[in-house]
Amino acid sequence: MSVVVPLLIGVLYVLLSSLLPDRHRRPFNAIMVAGAGAAYLSGGGLGGAEVVFASVMAFVAYRGLTSWRFIGLGWLLHTAWDVVHHLRGEPILPFDHGSSFGCAICDPVIALWCLAGGPSLSTMTGRLRPRRTGAAP
């Protein structure tokens, strides 16, 4: 259960984000990755490293305004930060000890979608359908 639910959350995030109009989808996701970078600022337990990480993520998110690759990179960086917090710091949700681990499972799902260019739902479902050839079977 500790793996399935975070995977489902990642898939749900991707599905909902893919419904946004193309012109809004990348900026929205850049803002989300910037917010993820600041998630541990008020109690992550790693002191000044939290500020350094948030600064790096702010830069990555800024670059993400024009590049899906940077947004994907941001989610992968956040995955690594989640693992650090799971092992050495405080959880992302103070009331759930395994929340950083769950976040580390969820974030790569989002990263893969971003690295694929943040396609719309209709594009993704079109990619899942078999392509038709001119010849009949």
C-alpha positions, 0 to 999 in steps of 0.5 A: 500500500505504501507504494501503490497509493503514491503511484496512483497520486502521481498518475492522478496528478498527470491525468489532471494536469494533462487536461489543462490547455496547452498554453497553461500546462507548462507554466502551471507545472513550473509553478508546482515544481517551484512549490515542491522545492519549498515544501520542506522549508519550515521544518525539514530539519536540514538547516541551511541546506533547505534554503540552498535546495529551494534556491536551486529549485527556484532556478530550475522552475524558472527555466521550466517556464520554457522547458519541460526537461527542466520541470522533469529535472525538478521533479527528479531533484525533489525525488532525491530530496525526499529520499534524503528527508526519509533517511535523515530529515523530517517527513514532508507531512509531520503527521505521517512518518512515511510521507517523504518516502511516498513523495519519492515514489510519486515524483518520478511518475510526474517527472517521466510525464514532464520529460515526455513533454507534458502531453495532453490526455488526448495525445496520451490516449492516442499514443496508446491506441494501435496505429492503423496501416493502410492494409486490412488484416 
